[in-house]
Amino acid sequence: MNKLDESQSVLLEQVRASSFLLNKKIKKLEKGIDREMVG
């Protein structure tokens, strides 16, 4: 049971990290699109 909890928490951390990176990428893309629209 403890092992399962550990692996689950590791998976959760990975998911959190990847979603955080995705959000950063999306924000960068949005900023770039805004710049292109203005320029």
C-alpha positions in Angstrom: 0.0 0.0 0.0 2.8 2.4 0.9 4.7 1.7 -2.3 1.5 2.4 -4.4 1.1 5.7 -2.6 4.7 6.6 -3.3 4.5 5.9 -7.0 1.2 7.8 -7.2 2.7 10.8 -5.6 5.7 10.6 -8.0 3.3 10.5 -10.9 1.3 13.4 -9.5 4.5 15.5 -9.3 5.4 14.7 -12.9 1.9 15.6 -14.1 2.1 18.9 -12.1 5.5 19.7 -13.5 4.5 19.0 -17.1 1.3 20.9 -16.9 3.2 23.9 -15.4 5.6 23.7 -18.3 2.7 23.5 -20.7 1.1 26.6 -19.2 4.4 28.5 -19.5 4.7 27.5 -23.2 1.1 28.5 -23.9 1.6 31.8 -22.3 4.7 32.4 -24.3 2.8 31.5 -27.5 0.0 33.8 -26.6 2.4 36.7 -25.9 4.1 36.0 -29.3 0.7 36.0 -31.0 -0.2 39.3 -29.3 3.0 40.9 -30.5 2.4 39.7 -34.1 -1.2 41.1 -34.0 0.0 44.5 -32.7 3.0 44.6 -35.0 
